[in-house]
């Protein structure tokens, strides 16, 4: 049985300034170089041979439910316009001063989405499991004052917690807890060269705006999928893994 402790959380942006803004890497990089530069990527642990690991179930489920396609279909410009999080200089200049035609000519499209299926990191702390999922994508920006598309590369981590909890009959249920994008993990790299001064000013504001806006639509697309996927986990396997972890014999989920 599976119970949900909480759904995808609404992103709290009040503490983003304390965490610091996402990084805007300079100089510009190719897509391949940007992928290598994403924080948090590195060697992955060995696979275990017994049964389906939680990380395997999550990876297969995300592929089955086409999580990449769902993220790529996010209407990012609509989210930016509706958020109220635009930097002060951008509200009048980028949105308010535009004609309807110019607003329609502007776009911010997510492309080249990649989830690191083989690198889902599992951890266990205080009787709770945690899955850390790295994904990255490009954002193609087109603005009326600019004749070309400016491409940026974005990396971020989504974390979901789940654990076993006994019901009134002593049976163990799988409970899903918090599912969210880590604000401090959002990292943006500019791929396009020869950027105009006006576009540099826009990108400086855009990186902070993105960190406040992008988590909510991503969470709303991915977290419900993870809830469906976790229903496939075998409670007996989870209990066995938890006992191994508590006994300090836990190597890799």
Secondary structure per residue as TSV (DSSP state, phi and psi in degrees):
chain	resnum	aa	ss	phi	psi
A	1	X	-	360.0	146.7
A	2	X	E	-126.1	133.8
A	3	X	E	-123.2	145.7
A	4	X	E	-102.9	120.3
A	5	X	S	-76.4	-36.7
A	6	X	-	-158.7	148.3
A	7	X	-	-81.9	-174.2
A	8	X	S	-56.5	127.7
A	9	X	-	-79.0	149.4
A	10	X	-	-75.0	130.6
A	11	X	-	-64.2	125.2
A	12	X	-	-90.6	115.0
A	13	X	-	-100.7	6.4
A	14	X	T	-68.0	-26.8
A	15	X	T	-106.2	13.5
A	16	X	H	-65.6	-34.5
A	17	X	H	-66.2	-35.6
A	18	X	H	-67.5	-33.2
A	19	X	H	-76.5	-18.9
A	20	X	-	93.1	150.8
A	21	X	-	-73.2	159.4
A	22	X	-	-64.0	155.0
A	23	X	E	-84.0	139.8
A	24	X	E	-111.1	102.6
A	25	X	E	-75.1	142.1
A	26	X	S	-135.9	136.3
A	27	X	S	-79.2	-177.0
A	28	X	-	-69.4	154.2
A	29	X	-	-130.0	159.0
A	30	X	-	-73.5	165.0
A	31	X	H	-59.1	-43.4
A	32	X	H	-63.6	-42.6
A	33	X	H	-65.0	-39.1
A	34	X	H	-63.5	-39.5
A	35	X	H	-61.6	-40.2
A	36	X	H	-69.6	-25.2
A	37	X	H	-84.2	-10.8
A	38	X	S	-62.7	127.1
A	39	X	T	-62.6	151.2
A	40	X	T	91.9	-7.9
A	41	X	-	-89.3	142.9
A	42	X	-	-179.9	-170.9
A	43	X	-	-60.4	143.7
A	44	X	-	-106.0	153.2
A	45	X	-	-70.5	168.5
A	46	X	-	-74.3	150.7
A	47	X	-	-76.3	146.0
A	48	X	-	-89.1	159.5
A	49	X	S	-97.9	-12.5
A	50	X	S	-102.3	114.9
A	51	X	S	70.0	179.3
A	52	X	-	-87.3	121.9
A	53	X	-	-71.5	154.5
A	54	X	H	-55.0	-40.3
A	55	X	H	-63.7	-36.0
A	56	X	H	-68.1	-43.4
A	57	X	H	-61.7	-43.9
A	58	X	H	-63.0	-45.7
A	59	X	H	-62.0	-47.1
A	60	X	H	-64.3	-37.6
A	61	X	H	-67.7	-40.7
A	62	X	H	-63.8	-35.6
A	63	X	H	-69.9	-43.6
A	64	X	H	-60.1	-43.3
A	65	X	T	-88.5	7.2
A	66	X	T	56.1	53.4
A	67	X	H	-60.6	-36.9
A	68	X	H	-61.5	-44.7
A	69	X	H	-63.8	-36.8
A	70	X	H	-66.3	-41.3
A	71	X	H	-66.8	-40.9
A	72	X	H	-64.7	-25.9
A	73	X	T	-86.5	0.9
A	74	X	-	-60.4	131.4
A	75	X	-	-85.8	84.4
A	76	X	H	-65.1	-40.9
A	77	X	H	-63.4	-38.4
A	78	X	H	-62.6	-40.9
A	79	X	H	-64.6	-40.1
A	80	X	H	-64.7	-44.9
A	81	X	H	-66.9	-35.2
A	82	X	H	-86.3	-11.5
A	83	X	H	-75.1	-29.2
A	84	X	S	72.8	11.7
A	85	X	-	-100.6	4.6
A	86	X	-	-60.5	140.0
A	87	X	-	-61.8	149.0
A	88	X	H	-51.4	-41.9
A	89	X	H	-69.5	-18.5
A	90	X	H	-89.5	-26.3
A	91	X	I	-60.9	-55.2
A	92	X	I	-72.2	-39.6
A	93	X	I	-77.4	-44.5
A	94	X	I	-88.8	-38.0
A	95	X	I	-107.6	-58.8
A	96	X	I	-63.0	-35.3
A	97	X	T	-85.5	-5.5
A	98	X	S	-82.2	144.4
A	99	X	-	-73.3	165.6
A	100	X	H	-58.6	-38.3
A	101	X	H	-63.0	-43.0
A	102	X	H	-66.6	-38.4
A	103	X	H	-62.4	-37.6
A	104	X	H	-70.5	-27.6
A	105	X	H	-76.8	-18.3
A	106	X	-	-80.7	147.1
A	107	X	E	-154.9	154.2
A	108	X	E	-141.4	97.7
A	109	X	E	-109.2	135.9
A	110	X	E	-85.9	128.3
A	111	X	E	-135.4	166.9
A	112	X	E	52.5	43.6
A	113	X	E	-71.3	135.3
A	114	X	E	-139.1	120.9
A	115	X	E	-96.0	139.0
A	116	X	-	-85.0	76.8
A	117	X	G	-59.8	-42.1
A	118	X	G	-78.0	-11.0
A	119	X	G	-112.1	21.5
A	120	X	-	-63.0	121.0
A	121	X	E	-95.4	126.4
A	122	X	E	-107.9	143.8
A	123	X	E	-142.8	165.6
A	124	X	E	-139.4	124.3
A	125	X	E	-149.9	128.3
A	126	X	T	51.5	47.3
A	127	X	T	66.0	20.7
A	128	X	E	-125.1	139.1
A	129	X	E	-90.5	149.6
A	130	X	E	-138.5	131.5
A	131	X	E	-112.3	129.3
A	132	X	E	-113.4	116.3
A	133	X	E	-113.8	118.2
A	134	X	E	-91.0	131.2
A	135	X	E	-141.3	155.7
A	136	X	E	-143.5	155.5
A	137	X	E	-161.0	165.5
A	138	X	E	-97.7	150.1
A	139	X	E	-119.6	120.3
A	140	X	E	-94.7	114.4
A	141	X	E	-102.3	128.6
A	142	X	E	-127.5	122.7
A	143	X	-	-123.6	151.8
A	144	X	T	-59.6	-33.4
A	145	X	T	-79.9	-3.9
A	146	X	-	-121.4	132.9
A	147	X	S	-84.8	-8.3
A	148	X	S	-129.8	161.5
A	149	X	-	-78.4	132.4
A	150	X	E	-100.7	123.9
A	151	X	E	-104.0	131.2
A	152	X	E	-122.2	155.1
A	153	X	E	-115.8	130.0
A	154	X	E	-122.9	134.8
A	155	X	E	-120.6	148.3
A	156	X	E	-161.7	159.9
A	157	X	E	-114.0	136.1
A	158	X	E	-110.2	132.5
A	159	X	E	-119.9	134.7
A	160	X	E	-130.2	137.9
A	161	X	E	-108.8	144.7
A	162	X	E	-154.0	155.0
A	163	X	E	-157.1	169.5
A	164	X	E	-98.0	138.0
A	165	X	E	-140.3	135.0
A	166	X	E	-79.1	139.3
A	167	X	-	-90.0	-172.0
A	168	X	T	-68.5	-15.0
A	169	X	T	-99.2	4.7
A	170	X	S	84.1	4.9
A	171	X	-	-85.3	146.3
A	172	X	E	-90.1	128.6
A	173	X	E	-110.0	150.1
A	174	X	E	-90.6	121.7
A	175	X	E	-110.4	132.9
A	176	X	E	-98.6	128.8
A	177	X	E	-102.3	-132.2
A	178	X	E	-71.9	138.8
A	179	X	E	-133.2	115.4
A	180	X	E	-157.8	157.5
A	181	X	E	-82.5	130.3
A	182	X	-	-73.3	115.1
A	183	X	G	-57.5	-37.5
A	184	X	G	-72.9	-10.2
A	185	X	G	-90.1	-8.2
A	186	X	-	-74.6	123.8
A	187	X	E	-134.8	124.0
A	188	X	E	-119.9	131.4
A	189	X	E	-121.1	134.4
A	190	X	E	-85.3	125.6
A	191	X	-	-96.7	-26.8
A	192	X	-	-80.0	135.0
A	193	X	S	-92.9	170.4
A	194	X	S	55.2	56.3
A	195	X	-	-87.3	136.9
A	196	X	-	-71.5	157.2
A	197	X	H	-56.6	-38.0
A	198	X	H	-65.8	-39.8
A	199	X	H	-69.2	-35.4
A	200	X	H	-61.5	-40.1
A	201	X	H	-64.0	-42.4
A	202	X	H	-61.7	-46.1
A	203	X	H	-64.5	-33.7
A	204	X	H	-60.8	-41.7
A	205	X	H	-77.0	-35.2
A	206	X	H	-64.2	-35.4
A	207	X	H	-63.5	-39.6
A	208	X	H	-71.1	-38.7
A	209	X	H	-64.1	-41.4
A	210	X	H	-59.9	-42.7
A	211	X	H	-62.2	-29.5
A	212	X	H	-85.5	-28.1
A	213	X	H	-96.9	-42.2
A	214	X	H	-66.8	-32.2
A	215	X	H	-57.6	-43.3
A	216	X	H	-62.2	-50.4
A	217	X	H	-66.2	-33.1
A	218	X	H	-66.6	-46.3
A	219	X	H	-60.3	-40.7
A	220	X	H	-66.7	-24.2
A	221	X	H	-88.0	-40.4
A	222	X	H	-92.3	-41.6
A	223	X	H	-61.4	-42.9
A	224	X	H	-61.5	-33.6
A	225	X	H	-63.8	-43.2
A	226	X	H	-63.5	-35.9
A	227	X	H	-59.8	-43.1
A	228	X	H	-65.5	-40.2
A	229	X	H	-66.1	-42.1
A	230	X	H	-66.3	-17.8
A	231	X	T	-63.4	-19.8
A	232	X	T	-82.5	-11.3
A	233	X	S	-70.0	138.9
A	234	X	-	-82.0	121.3
A	235	X	H	-63.3	-36.0
A	236	X	H	-64.4	-39.6
A	237	X	H	-64.3	-43.2
A	238	X	H	-62.4	-40.1
A	239	X	H	-63.3	-41.4
A	240	X	H	-64.5	-42.6
A	241	X	H	-64.9	-38.7
A	242	X	H	-65.0	-40.9
A	243	X	H	-65.6	-37.1
A	244	X	H	-64.3	-41.2
A	245	X	H	-65.3	-44.9
A	246	X	H	-62.3	-33.6
A	247	X	T	-84.3	7.5
A	248	X	T	60.5	30.6
A	249	X	-	-112.0	16.4
A	250	X	-	-91.8	115.1
A	251	X	-	-100.8	-62.2
A	252	X	-	-146.2	127.3
A	253	X	-	-77.0	360.0
